[in-house]
Amino acid sequence: MVEIWFWVWVSLAAILMIAEIFTAGFFLLPFGIGAAVAALLEFLGVSIGWQWTAFIGVSAAMLVLLRRYADRLTHEPPVRTGVDRLVGLSGVVIETVEPDSPRGMVRIQREEWRADAPGHGTLEPGTRVTVERVDGTHLIVSPQSADTPAE
């Protein structure tokens, strides 16, 4: 005959697995699986001590395994903020950029910035450039090759 603990474990497993649908990150699912294993052990007639041991052990093991899986699925690259968002973007020279002189101007998207192009010679207006990094209040840019598509 099925004992009361069987229904306790089955109910707990069902509640936790359904609740997992409404949460993110696979947090409740491991405990639902642990409760399902404990229900199976109750059905097979194993003592309540072993059921609790299985519930805790299986839940802990599944939590570790599913957290690794969830982290891989939901890992997003960090969002660039401030001026760092400009690194890697394309732009165009609107005022002559001379090496080691932050007097030139470039337009990146709809913003105009002072720019420098150390080691790249003079860049004339109309030259397509890529932002390499930000140095203080001006951009360090490099000219794009002719076959680089515009952004």
PASEBA-1860 file (N, C-alpha, C; in nm, 3 decimals):
! residues 151
1> MVEIWFWV> 0.084/-0.118/0.000/0.000/0.000/0.000/0.088/0.125/0.000 ~ 0.045/0.225/-0.070/0.121/0.348/-0.082/0.100/0.431/0.045 ~ 0.211/0.473/0.103/0.207/0.552/0.227/0.182/0.699/0.197 ~ 0.157/0.776/0.302/0.132/0.920/0.289/0.253/0.993/0.233 ~ 0.374/0.945/0.265/0.495/1.012/0.217/0.506/1.009/0.065 ~ 0.451/0.906/0.003/0.452/0.901/-0.143/0.379/1.023/-0.199 ~ 0.261/1.052/-0.146/0.183/1.165/-0.195/0.247/1.298/-0.158 ~ 0.315/1.303/-0.045/0.387/1.425/-0.007/0.497/1.453/-0.110
9> WVSLAAIL> 0.575/1.349/-0.141/0.686/1.366/-0.237/0.634/1.398/-0.377 ~ 0.529/1.328/-0.421/0.473/1.353/-0.555/0.419/1.495/-0.564 ~ 0.347/1.539/-0.461/0.292/1.675/-0.460/0.404/1.778/-0.462 ~ 0.507/1.756/-0.378/0.620/1.849/-0.374/0.691/1.855/-0.510 ~ 0.712/1.738/-0.572/0.777/1.734/-0.703/0.694/1.811/-0.806 ~ 0.563/1.790/-0.806/0.477/1.858/-0.903/0.477/2.008/-0.880 ~ 0.463/2.050/-0.756/0.462/2.193/-0.725/0.593/2.259/-0.767 ~ 0.706/2.197/-0.735/0.836/2.256/-0.768/0.860/2.260/-0.918
17> MIAEIFTA> 0.821/2.154/-0.988/0.843/2.153/-1.134/0.752/2.253/-1.205 ~ 0.630/2.268/-1.158/0.541/2.368/-1.218/0.591/2.509/-1.184 ~ 0.637/2.529/-1.061/0.688/2.661/-1.021/0.812/2.699/-1.102 ~ 0.889/2.599/-1.145/1.009/2.626/-1.226/0.973/2.697/-1.356 ~ 0.855/2.670/-1.407/0.811/2.733/-1.531/0.808/2.885/-1.516 ~ 0.779/2.931/-1.396/0.763/3.075/-1.372/0.890/3.141/-1.318 ~ 0.999/3.067/-1.309/1.126/3.124/-1.262/1.231/3.108/-1.371 ~ 1.343/3.175/-1.352/1.454/3.164/-1.447/1.574/3.098/-1.380
25> GFFLLPFG> 1.653/3.031/-1.457/1.781/2.982/-1.408/1.783/2.842/-1.351 ~ 1.680/2.763/-1.371/1.677/2.625/-1.322/1.705/2.615/-1.172 ~ 1.636/2.693/-1.091/1.659/2.687/-0.946/1.567/2.586/-0.878 ~ 1.441/2.579/-0.913/1.348/2.489/-0.846/1.346/2.348/-0.905 ~ 1.383/2.335/-1.031/1.381/2.205/-1.097/1.464/2.098/-1.026 ~ 1.587/2.128/-0.980/1.663/2.024/-0.909/1.591/1.969/-0.786 ~ 1.521/2.056/-0.714/1.449/2.011/-0.595/1.327/1.928/-0.635 ~ 1.265/1.961/-0.747/1.155/1.881/-0.798/1.201/1.742/-0.838
33> IGAAVAAL> 1.317/1.735/-0.902/1.373/1.605/-0.940/1.408/1.524/-0.815 ~ 1.466/1.591/-0.715/1.498/1.522/-0.588/1.373/1.468/-0.522 ~ 1.264/1.544/-0.523/1.138/1.498/-0.464/1.081/1.381/-0.544 ~ 1.096/1.383/-0.676/1.049/1.271/-0.758/1.127/1.143/-0.728 ~ 1.258/1.155/-0.707/1.339/1.039/-0.671/1.296/0.987/-0.534 ~ 1.271/1.076/-0.439/1.225/1.034/-0.306/1.089/0.965/-0.315 ~ 1.001/1.013/-0.403/0.870/0.948/-0.423/0.889/0.807/-0.477 ~ 0.981/0.791/-0.570/1.010/0.658/-0.624/1.061/0.565/-0.515
41> LEFLGVSI> 1.149/0.616/-0.430/1.200/0.533/-0.320/1.089/0.495/-0.223 ~ 0.996/0.587/-0.195/0.882/0.555/-0.108/0.795/0.448/-0.173 ~ 0.774/0.458/-0.303/0.695/0.359/-0.375/0.760/0.220/-0.367 ~ 0.896/0.219/-0.366/0.969/0.091/-0.358/0.982/0.042/-0.214 ~ 0.934/0.120/-0.117/0.934/0.075/0.021/1.060/0.108/0.100 ~ 1.141/0.200/0.053/1.264/0.239/0.122/1.228/0.329/0.240 ~ 1.306/0.324/0.347/1.276/0.399/0.469/1.281/0.551/0.445 ~ 1.213/0.625/0.533/1.203/0.771/0.520/1.340/0.839/0.532
49> GWQWTAFI> 1.430/0.782/0.611/1.565/0.839/0.623/1.640/0.838/0.490 ~ 1.628/0.726/0.417/1.693/0.717/0.286/1.623/0.807/0.183 ~ 1.494/0.826/0.199/1.421/0.916/0.109/1.473/1.059/0.124 ~ 1.488/1.102/0.250/1.541/1.238/0.274/1.685/1.250/0.226 ~ 1.764/1.145/0.247/1.902/1.147/0.200/1.906/1.158/0.047 ~ 1.822/1.081/-0.020/1.817/1.086/-0.166/1.767/1.223/-0.213 ~ 1.665/1.276/-0.146/1.612/1.407/-0.183/1.722/1.513/-0.175 ~ 1.794/1.517/-0.065/1.900/1.618/-0.047/2.015/1.594/-0.144
57> GVSAAMLV> 2.058/1.469/-0.157/2.172/1.438/-0.244/2.143/1.464/-0.391 ~ 2.029/1.414/-0.438/1.993/1.433/-0.579/1.969/1.581/-0.607 ~ 1.902/1.651/-0.516/1.876/1.794/-0.535/2.007/1.872/-0.545 ~ 2.102/1.842/-0.457/2.231/1.913/-0.459/2.307/1.884/-0.587 ~ 2.311/1.757/-0.627/2.383/1.720/-0.750/2.319/1.786/-0.872 ~ 2.188/1.781/-0.880/2.119/1.842/-0.994/2.133/1.994/-0.994 ~ 2.135/2.053/-0.875/2.153/2.198/-0.867/2.287/2.240/-0.927 ~ 2.393/2.167/-0.892/2.526/2.197/-0.945/2.529/2.177/-1.097
65> LLRRYADR> 2.477/2.064/-1.144/2.479/2.035/-1.288/2.394/2.133/-1.368 ~ 2.274/2.161/-1.321/2.186/2.249/-1.396/2.230/2.395/-1.388 ~ 2.295/2.436/-1.280/2.345/2.574/-1.271/2.453/2.597/-1.378 ~ 2.540/2.499/-1.396/2.644/2.512/-1.500/2.579/2.524/-1.637 ~ 2.479/2.442/-1.663/2.408/2.445/-1.790/2.336/2.578/-1.808 ~ 2.267/2.623/-1.704/2.193/2.749/-1.711/2.287/2.867/-1.731 ~ 2.403/2.866/-1.666/2.499/2.974/-1.684/2.549/2.981/-1.828 ~ 2.570/2.865/-1.890/2.614/2.863/-2.029/2.505/2.914/-2.122
73> LTHEPPVR> 2.381/2.880/-2.092/2.270/2.922/-2.177/2.240/3.071/-2.165 ~ 2.251/3.124/-2.045/2.207/3.261/-2.022/2.320/3.361/-2.011 ~ 2.443/3.320/-2.033/2.556/3.414/-2.022/2.549/3.515/-2.135 ~ 2.545/3.640/-2.098/2.543/3.747/-2.197/2.669/3.831/-2.182 ~ 2.724/3.876/-2.293/2.843/3.960/-2.281/2.808/4.090/-2.208 ~ 2.905/4.145/-2.140/2.877/4.269/-2.067/2.837/4.381/-2.163 ~ 2.745/4.462/-2.118/2.698/4.574/-2.199/2.796/4.689/-2.184 ~ 2.840/4.740/-2.297/2.932/4.854/-2.293/2.851/4.979/-2.265
81> TGVDRLVG> 2.903/5.061/-2.176/2.834/5.185/-2.141/2.928/5.303/-2.161 ~ 2.871/5.420/-2.158/2.951/5.541/-2.173/3.024/5.542/-2.306 ~ 3.145/5.594/-2.304/3.220/5.604/-2.429/3.275/5.470/-2.475 ~ 3.281/5.371/-2.385/3.330/5.239/-2.426/3.241/5.176/-2.533 ~ 3.117/5.221/-2.544/3.027/5.167/-2.646/3.075/5.199/-2.786 ~ 3.165/5.299/-2.799/3.213/5.342/-2.931/3.325/5.254/-2.985 ~ 3.394/5.182/-2.897/3.507/5.100/-2.941/3.460/4.995/-3.041 ~ 3.527/4.993/-3.156/3.494/4.899/-3.262/3.397/4.954/-3.366
89> LSGVVIET> 3.336/5.069/-3.339/3.242/5.127/-3.435/3.316/5.199/-3.547 ~ 3.247/5.213/-3.660/3.302/5.284/-3.775/3.253/5.428/-3.776 ~ 3.333/5.513/-3.837/3.296/5.653/-3.849/3.366/5.714/-3.969 ~ 3.354/5.845/-3.980/3.416/5.915/-4.091/3.485/6.041/-4.039 ~ 3.599/6.072/-4.098/3.673/6.192/-4.061/3.599/6.312/-4.118 ~ 3.574/6.412/-4.033/3.507/6.534/-4.081/3.599/6.655/-4.074 ~ 3.711/6.642/-4.003/3.813/6.748/-3.995/3.947/6.676/-3.988 ~ 4.045/6.717/-4.066/4.172/6.646/-4.079/4.228/6.599/-3.945
97> VEPDSPRG> 4.262/6.468/-3.940/4.320/6.408/-3.820/4.469/6.388/-3.848 ~ 4.553/6.453/-3.768/4.697/6.441/-3.782/4.751/6.353/-3.670 ~ 4.861/6.282/-3.696/4.917/6.194/-3.594/4.961/6.275/-3.471 ~ 4.935/6.219/-3.355/4.975/6.277/-3.227/4.922/6.419/-3.206 ~ 4.809/6.449/-3.266/4.746/6.580/-3.248/4.595/6.558/-3.237 ~ 4.540/6.577/-3.120/4.396/6.552/-3.103/4.309/6.667/-3.152 ~ 4.345/6.728/-3.266/4.268/6.841/-3.318/4.167/6.798/-3.423 ~ 4.186/6.683/-3.482/4.094/6.638/-3.586/3.961/6.595/-3.526
105> MVRIQREE> 3.862/6.584/-3.613/3.727/6.545/-3.570/3.678/6.428/-3.653 ~ 3.607/6.339/-3.587/3.541/6.227/-3.656/3.395/6.224/-3.614 ~ 3.312/6.169/-3.701/3.171/6.148/-3.667/3.149/5.998/-3.653 ~ 3.105/5.959/-3.534/3.071/5.819/-3.506/2.922/5.818/-3.478 ~ 2.849/5.744/-3.560/2.703/5.747/-3.557/2.660/5.893/-3.575 ~ 2.595/5.955/-3.478/2.554/6.094/-3.494/2.633/6.187/-3.403 ~ 2.741/6.137/-3.343/2.820/6.217/-3.250/2.952/6.257/-3.313 ~ 2.999/6.376/-3.279/3.128/6.424/-3.327/3.226/6.423/-3.211
113> WRADAPGH> 3.347/6.370/-3.239/3.449/6.353/-3.136/3.584/6.402/-3.187 ~ 3.665/6.455/-3.095/3.805/6.481/-3.126/3.872/6.346/-3.142 ~ 3.968/6.341/-3.234/4.030/6.211/-3.261/4.179/6.225/-3.284 ~ 4.248/6.113/-3.265/4.391/6.101/-3.289/4.413/5.968/-3.361 ~ 4.514/5.964/-3.448/4.544/5.842/-3.522/4.694/5.817/-3.518 ~ 4.751/5.789/-3.400/4.896/5.771/-3.391/4.945/5.655/-3.480 ~ 5.051/5.683/-3.555/5.111/5.582/-3.640/5.039/5.559/-3.772 ~ 4.939/5.638/-3.803/4.863/5.617/-3.927/4.873/5.733/-4.025
121> GTLEPGTR> 4.955/5.832/-3.995/4.968/5.945/-4.085/4.847/6.037/-4.077 ~ 4.839/6.128/-4.173/4.728/6.224/-4.175/4.606/6.160/-4.241 ~ 4.492/6.177/-4.177/4.367/6.125/-4.232/4.282/6.244/-4.277 ~ 4.249/6.244/-4.403/4.174/6.354/-4.463/4.024/6.336/-4.442 ~ 3.948/6.447/-4.450/3.802/6.435/-4.438/3.746/6.336/-4.540 ~ 3.647/6.258/-4.495/3.587/6.155/-4.581/3.646/6.017/-4.560 ~ 3.761/6.010/-4.492/3.825/5.880/-4.468/3.743/5.801/-4.366 ~ 3.714/5.674/-4.396/3.643/5.587/-4.302/3.742/5.537/-4.198
129> VTVERVDG> 3.701/5.542/-4.070/3.789/5.501/-3.960/3.713/5.407/-3.866 ~ 3.792/5.335/-3.786/3.739/5.248/-3.681/3.795/5.295/-3.548 ~ 3.711/5.302/-3.447/3.755/5.344/-3.314/3.828/5.227/-3.248 ~ 3.955/5.250/-3.212/4.035/5.146/-3.145/4.018/5.152/-2.993 ~ 4.017/5.275/-2.940/4.002/5.293/-2.795/3.968/5.438/-2.767 ~ 3.940/5.465/-2.641/3.909/5.600/-2.596/4.020/5.643/-2.502 ~ 4.073/5.761/-2.525/4.180/5.814/-2.440/4.135/5.950/-2.388 ~ 4.088/5.952/-2.265/4.039/6.076/-2.208/3.913/6.121/-2.279
137> THLIVSPQ> 3.922/6.238/-2.344/3.804/6.292/-2.412/3.814/6.284/-2.563 ~ 3.910/6.205/-2.613/3.916/6.189/-2.758/3.934/6.043/-2.794 ~ 3.905/6.013/-2.920/3.909/5.876/-2.969/4.040/5.848/-3.040 ~ 4.088/5.727/-3.025/4.204/5.681/-3.101/4.146/5.595/-3.213 ~ 4.172/5.639/-3.337/4.111/5.574/-3.453/4.218/5.521/-3.547 ~ 4.177/5.431/-3.634/4.265/5.383/-3.741/4.184/5.380/-3.870 ~ 4.249/5.405/-3.983/4.176/5.404/-4.111/4.130/5.264/-4.146 ~ 4.014/5.255/-4.211/3.964/5.127/-4.258/4.022/5.099/-4.393
145> SADTPAE> 4.039/4.971/-4.424/4.084/4.936/-4.558/3.968/4.954/-4.655 ~ 3.997/4.961/-4.781/3.894/4.987/-4.882/3.788/4.880/-4.887 ~ 3.822/4.754/-4.847/3.724/4.645/-4.855/3.645/4.626/-4.725 ~ 3.664/4.715/-4.626/3.589/4.703/-4.501/3.451/4.765/-4.519 ~ 3.346/4.686/-4.491/3.210/4.740/-4.510/3.179/4.849/-4.408 ~ 3.103/4.947/-4.448/3.062/5.056/-4.359/2.951/5.007/-4.267 ~ 2.949/5.061/-4.143/2.844/5.023/-4.048/2.734/5.125/-4.050
END
